[in-house]
Structures are given as C-alpha cells and as structure tokens.
Amino acid sequence: MSAVIALDGLLASRRLWRGQPAAQAAPDAIPTGWDALDAVLPGGGWPSGALSEILLPADGVGELRLVWPALARLSQDEGIVAVVAPPYRAYAPAWQAAGLRPDAVQIIDATPRDALWAAEQCLRAGACSAVLCWPQKADDRALRRLQVAAETGRTPGFAFRPANAAVNPSPAPLRIAIETTPHRLRVLKCRGALVPPAPIAFPTTTHG
C-alpha cells in the first residue's frame, strides 16, 4: 500500500486521469459483491456518482469488509481509491487480500478540520475510482457538499459515520446501518426503491 500522500499530489498525478468519451454514461449502480444486499438496492448495487452512508455502532464492525468487493472491482487496471483521513492506519495485507492492488489505495493525510474539504475535492475532481471518508460532526450542509461533489465528479463516495447520525436527515441516496446483535445490515434509505422492511443478515462471503 502506498505511503500517505498529499492531496495536491494525488489530484495532480496524470496517471489518475480516467477520461471517458463524453457520450458514455456512468453505470447506474456498482455491484456491492454481496448478493443479498444487491437484491434489495436500486440497480443492484452502490449508487454510482453518489454518496453512500454507512452508519456504525462502533469502529471495526465489518465496515471495510462491506465495501471491499466493490472497491476491488473499481480499482482494476489503474483505478485509485482515495482514503481520506482514516481513523486507524490501513492494514495493507487485508486490503490486498480483498483484491486491491498495493498501489491502488492512496491515503490522504488531513486534519479533522480539513478532511471534509479533502474528500470533497477528491470526489469533485473525478480522478479517483472511489473515495472513502469519516466525516466528524458533519451537518446536512457538509454532507450535501459531498453529495454534489460526487455527482459532479461521477465518483462513488463512502462516508462512515456513527449510528446515532441516523436520527438526522441526510442527502445521501443510500444509508445503511451495520448492527451487531445480531450482525446484520439495515437499509435506512435507498433512493429509487422502497426501504426493505427487514434487515439483511451480514454476509460472510461474497458471491463468485
């Protein structure tokens, strides 16, 4: 896994450019890699070019395992996954075992005050295949900026937030809460479809 880098270096690097013909439309959804979850989400996966919120009762409850299959798909070829100010040092062997190239994961070092801005810039630039962030004390306005940036850059963003944020409205098209007793997923919001009435058992293996 690459060392921590500066945001300017990530955005300025020519090798991050993922230009596409103007007429080519972005896919509606990115398969999550979890069959039970794909089955209830609009389009069959994570929304493309949008912000997905993952709400956690505590750190380390499987939140990275939930997104790794999609990130492995998105980081194929020269795709880059920007990880903005993670709360813990990324464990490179685990990311590699999940199918991501060692150089695909770029850690953006930012203070809590600057992390939202850094995530917004990464999303808006359209230079990354995906952006992960851990917004702290983010209000509706801050989340809306991330959502607009994801739409502008046509980049999927994943925001990991505390479970108690569920009581507040969010502009994110998709909100999923991870529960631990028992271990399962609860879809709280999915724009374009009805919210599933029952939680989904947290899968232990991906499809394929």
Salt bridges, closest charged atoms under 4 A:
ASP35 OD1 - HIS207 NE2 3.91
GLU53 OE2 - ARG161 NH1 2.70
GLU53 OE1 - ARG175 NE 2.90
ASP103 OD1 - ARG101 NE 2.94
GLU120 OE2 - ARG124 NH2 2.97
GLU120 OE2 - ARG145 NH2 2.91
ASP140 OD2 - ARG144 NH2 3.60
GLU179 OE1 - ARG184 NE 2.56
GLU179 OE2 - ARG186 NE 2.81
